[in-house]
């Protein structure tokens, strides 16, 4: 299924139920399954963004791997051996 079709599908589902859950990774963890889950997740996020349910900043913060709050970053120093 193309990205545009996935996004349109999620927009339809989210209009009917704004609390529609995000796609989940089910079954065996394979490269193909993860790729499909990521594609569905991107379409779901884009649909939420287009419908105004979330801002781009909030979406980026929620999807960030580091999830740092502004002003909390720090420089780490490592011991030398």
Buried (B, 14 or more C-beta within 10 A) or exposed (E): EEEEEBBBBBBEBBEEEEEBEEBEEEEEEEEEEEEBBEBBBBBBBBBBBBEEBBEEEEBEBEEEEEEEEEEEEEEEEEEEE
